Structure formats: C-alpha cells, structure tokens
Amino acid sequence: MRRLTQLPRLTDIVKTRVALRALAAGLLTLAGVPAAACAAAWPPPGPTATGSIRGRVVVEGVRPAPVLLRVTRDRRFCGDEKISPRLTLAPDGGVQGAVLIVEGLEASVRGPGAGEVLVDNRGCEFIPHVQTAIVGQTLVLRNSDPFLHTAHVYLDDRRTWFNLALPAWRRPIRRRLERPGLLRIECNVHAWKWAFVYVSPHPFASVTDASGRF
C-alpha cells in the first residue's frame, strides 16, 4: 500500500477510504495473496470464504511537533498541560487513530449490533480518543475521575445528540447507536478534551494502532 505523501488535514480524525476496486488495481493484498491473483475470484464464492486487508498509515516529510494544551480546571488532579491528541505519531511517522472503512458494502452486509462501546473519562482525558462502532451497538460514557465531567455528543452535522452532566457518582450513560456517521464527544467543563466514535453500518472498519497499522 502506498504511503500518504501529505500531512492529513487536522480535522481531529484521519478517515482513509479503502475501496474494494483497489484489489483489482493491485493496490492491496487480500489474505497475503497478490491482488492480481485474487481479483477474478472476487466476490468470494461462498459464505465461508474470508480474507483480510492490512496496511499502515504514515506521514512522510516534516512532522509537526506535539501541541501542548493548557489545562484550565482541576489542575491539582489534571496537571498544567496535556499533549493534544489531534495528530499522534509514532517515531517513524505512523499515524495513530486513523479510521479506515471498506465502502460499498452498506446494502449487502449487516454486522452484528450487539455489545457496547466504552468512552471513559480518566485522568482528565477521554479514553480512547478514537474508536469505531457498528450500528446497533450501545455507546457507554463513564466517569472514572473524582469530579464532574459532561458528555456533550455531536452528530456529524454538528447537531447536538445529547448533552448530560456526568458527575463522579452517576452511573454510566448508555445510548443505542441507530445511525452511521461520526460522533464527536466533548466535555463542557474541560475544554481541552474530546473524542470520536465512527459508527459504521457494517463491521469492516478499523482504527490504526500506535504504530499506524490496521
């Protein structure tokens, strides 16, 4: 797979689109087999045929220095500053937290909707910063810190889905994910922290790890 030749736009999340037609173009390898060798056999002949797409998202060229965010509340617990998670890079340029999704499957594939997706408030940060979910799963927001946070969740068109207080004593907030799209989660008390959940209509989505691999 080709490396990214430009810095991703700093929109807090890098969305890389992986199209199935790239298999036939020879850009990807399916289950370790060259694309040219398996393109003719796509789609798989039966429900037991499986494969995988692997790769890495990398920034080449000059890498931006980490950005420090000033802490304005609860400094005795949170410290004076936090490193911005807007663009997290491995030492060799691997991009952590890039979301990848196989497109073109929405009408033909429906993934299991059971299970929960957890976003925790811990150490004055949202953990994890970026993750994926599937339509039908339940979003759970929890506060593991000993003071007040809020859960202000925006839809991908910037409309508020819900905005609730999350004090330390409150039970986790649970909401069923009914539609695909990108959710942005903010804390109105601690403005430096935010998180993203990309809700996919199918299970073929992934987030790059600390080295940029998916």
Long-range contacts (C-beta under 8 A, 24 or more apart in sequence): 1-27, 1-28, 1-55, 1-56, 2-27, 3-56, 3-58, 3-60, 4-57, 4-58, 4-59, 4-60, 4-95, 5-60, 5-61, 6-61, 7-59, 7-61, 7-64, 7-87, 8-59, 8-87, 8-95, 8-98, 10-86, 10-87, 12-86, 12-184, 12-194, 12-196, 13-97, 13-98, 13-99, 13-130, 13-182, 13-196, 13-198, 14-57, 14-95, 14-97, 14-98, 14-99, 15-98, 15-99, 15-100, 15-101, 15-182, 15-198, 16-57, 16-98, 16-99, 16-100, 17-100, 17-101, 17-103, 18-53, 18-55, 18-100, 18-101, 18-102, 18-103, 19-102, 19-103, 19-104, 20-102, 20-103, 20-104, 20-105, 28-53, 28-55, 29-53, 29-54, 53-102, 54-213, 54-214, 55-100, 55-213, 55-214, 56-94, 56-208, 56-211, 56-212, 56-213, 56-214, 57-94, 57-95, 57-98, 57-100, 57-208, 57-212, 57-214, 58-92, 58-93, 58-94, 58-95, 58-212, 59-87, 59-89, 59-93, 59-95, 60-93, 63-89, 63-93, 69-192, 70-192, 71-124, 71-190, 71-192, 72-190, 72-191, 72-192, 73-189, 73-190, 74-124, 74-147, 74-190, 77-124, 77-145, 77-146, 77-147, 78-123, 78-124, 78-190, 79-124, 82-124, 82-125, 82-192, 82-193, 84-192, 85-125, 85-129, 88-129, 88-210, 90-210, 90-211, 90-212, 93-212, 94-208, 94-210, 94-211, 94-212, 94-213, 95-208, 95-212, 96-208, 96-209, 96-210, 96-211, 96-212, 97-129, 97-130, 97-207, 97-208, 98-207, 98-208, 98-212, 98-214, 99-130, 99-132, 99-196, 99-198, 99-205, 99-206, 99-207, 100-205, 100-206, 100-207, 100-208, 100-214, 101-132, 101-198, 101-200, 101-204, 101-205, 101-206, 102-202, 102-204, 102-205, 105-201, 105-202, 105-204, 106-180, 106-201, 106-202, 109-202, 109-203, 109-204, 110-201, 110-202, 111-135, 111-136, 111-200, 111-201, 111-202, 111-203, 111-204, 112-136, 112-203, 113-137, 116-140, 116-174, 117-177, 117-197, 118-142, 119-185, 119-195, 119-197, 120-144, 121-145, 121-149, 121-166, 121-187, 124-190, 124-193, 125-193, 126-185, 126-187, 126-193, 126-194, 126-195, 128-195, 129-194, 129-195, 129-196, 130-195, 130-196, 130-197, 130-198, 130-207, 131-196, 131-197, 131-198, 131-207, 132-197, 132-198, 132-199, 132-200, 132-205, 132-206, 132-207, 133-177, 133-197, 133-198, 133-199, 133-200, 134-177, 134-199, 134-200, 134-201, 134-202, 134-203, 134-205, 135-177, 135-178, 135-179, 135-180, 135-199, 135-200, 135-201, 136-176, 136-177, 136-178, 137-176, 137-177, 138-174, 138-175, 138-176, 138-177, 139-174, 139-175, 139-176, 139-177, 139-183, 139-197, 140-172, 140-173, 140-174, 141-166, 141-172, 141-173, 141-174, 141-185, 142-166, 142-172, 142-173, 143-167, 143-168, 143-170, 143-172, 148-189, 149-187, 149-189, 149-190, 150-186, 150-187, 150-188, 150-189, 151-185, 151-187, 152-185, 152-186, 152-187, 152-188, 153-183, 153-184, 153-185, 153-186, 154-183, 154-184, 154-185, 154-186, 155-181, 155-183, 156-181, 156-182, 156-183, 156-184, 163-188
